[in-house]
Amino acid sequence: MLHSDLTRDSWRVGWTMSVWENKDRMLEYRNQGNHAKAMRIARRIGDEVEAVHWDAETIPSWEEAKIRLHQKYGREIDQNKR
């Protein structure tokens, strides 16, 4: 992993970001061990667990990441929570 970060919009809304060397490394991590266990639990306790993936030359800003996620799932972007 090259980079990871997290932020919150409210006590109920959290965001995580991870940046990987390549898609294969990301999938290897995503599908094994503690991360796989955590995602199974997250889907039971959270009402929205969503992800977006894209290839880029630089680490995206939170604003860019949130815009892409909202676009993927067809939601309006709350301008106060960028």
N, C-alpha and C positions, 0 to 999 in steps of 0.2 A: 504494500500500500504506500502510495506517495503522500497522501494527505487525508486527514479526516477532521470533521468539525460537527458541531451541533449548535442549534439555536432554538428559541421558543418564540411563538407568537402570543401565547397565553398559557395558563396553567394546564390547559387541555390540548394544546397544539404544539408539537415538537417536530423538529426537522433534523435529519442527520445527512451528512454528505461524506462520501468516500471517493477518492480519486486513485485509480489503479494504473499500473504499467500497461496493462492490456486486458481485454475482455476475458481471456482464459484464466488469468490470475483472480479476477473478480469473481468469476463463477466458481472456481475452486473454493474460495473462502465462503461465498454465499451458501453453498450447498453442503457444507460440512460442519461438524463440531458445534460449538456454542452458538454460533450465529444461526445455524439452521434451527436449533432448539428455541432460541429467542424469537425467531420469526413465527414459529408455530404458536407460541404463547401470545405474541403480539396480535396475531389475527383473531384470537379468541377474546382478548380484552379490549382491543381498539376497534372502533367502527370504520376507520379508514386507514389502511396500510397500503401505501402506493409507492411506486418507484418509477424512475425514468432513467434511461441510459443514453448517452451519446458520446461520440469520439470528439476530442478537442485537443488543441495544442497547449492550452493553458487551463489553470484551475478556474472554474466558473465562480462568479460572485453569487451570493445568496439570492440577490434579485433575479439574476438570470436563471438560476436553478428553480426558483419558485415559479417564475413565468412559464418555463418549459413544462413543469409538472402540472400546473393548472391548465395549460393548453392541451396537454395529452388527455386529461380527464374532463375537458370541456367545462371548466368552472370559470367564473368571473374572478378576477384578481382584486382582493381588498387592498386598495392603495395605502391604507394605514398600516398594513402588515407586511410590507416589502422589506 
